[in-house]
Amino acid sequence: MAILTSMEDTVFFQKVRGGLVTGLYNQKEIWPIFGYEGESFSQGGYINRGFNDINWI
């Protein structure tokens, strides 16, 4: 953990992190695992849908 913490502000680490986050959220098949319901604009926005309905946070 100490090694990762010492690297977290580097350009390389941020590039890898960004790629992983984008890679995960671009796969609709795994959205239910994270509780992500997709974009909200077409469904009225997060305020109208309940932004606090994820039980694992």
C-alpha positions as CSV (number, residue, x, y, z in Angstrom):
1,M,0.0,0.0,0.0
2,A,2.8,2.4,0.8
3,I,4.3,1.9,-2.6
4,L,1.0,2.6,-4.4
5,T,0.4,5.6,-2.2
6,S,3.9,7.0,-3.0
7,M,3.1,6.6,-6.8
8,E,-0.5,7.9,-6.8
9,D,0.4,11.5,-7.9
10,T,2.5,10.4,-10.9
11,V,1.4,10.9,-14.5
12,F,1.8,7.1,-15.1
13,F,-0.4,6.1,-12.1
14,Q,-3.1,8.6,-13.0
15,K,-3.1,7.4,-16.7
16,V,-3.5,3.7,-15.6
17,R,-6.2,4.6,-13.0
18,G,-8.1,6.7,-15.6
19,G,-8.0,3.8,-18.1
20,L,-9.3,1.3,-15.5
21,V,-12.1,3.5,-14.4
22,T,-13.2,4.2,-18.0
23,G,-12.8,0.6,-18.9
24,L,-15.1,-0.5,-16.1
25,Y,-17.8,2.1,-16.7
26,N,-17.8,1.4,-20.5
27,Q,-19.0,-2.2,-19.9
28,K,-22.8,-2.2,-19.3
29,E,-22.7,-5.9,-18.3
30,I,-20.9,-5.2,-15.0
31,W,-22.8,-2.0,-14.0
32,P,-25.2,-4.0,-11.8
33,I,-22.2,-5.3,-9.8
34,F,-21.3,-1.7,-8.9
35,G,-24.8,-0.4,-8.5
36,Y,-24.3,1.9,-11.4
37,E,-27.5,2.5,-13.4
38,G,-26.0,4.4,-16.2
39,E,-26.4,8.1,-17.2
40,S,-29.3,9.8,-15.5
41,F,-30.1,12.8,-17.8
42,S,-32.5,10.8,-20.0
43,Q,-34.2,9.5,-16.8
44,G,-34.8,12.9,-15.1
45,G,-31.4,13.3,-13.4
46,Y,-30.0,11.9,-10.1
47,I,-32.1,14.2,-7.9
48,N,-35.3,12.8,-9.3
49,R,-34.1,9.2,-9.2
50,G,-32.5,9.0,-5.8
51,F,-28.8,9.6,-5.7
52,N,-28.5,7.7,-2.3
53,D,-30.0,4.4,-3.2
54,I,-26.8,2.4,-3.4
55,N,-26.5,0.3,-0.3
56,W,-22.8,-0.6,-0.4
57,I,-21.5,3.0,0.0
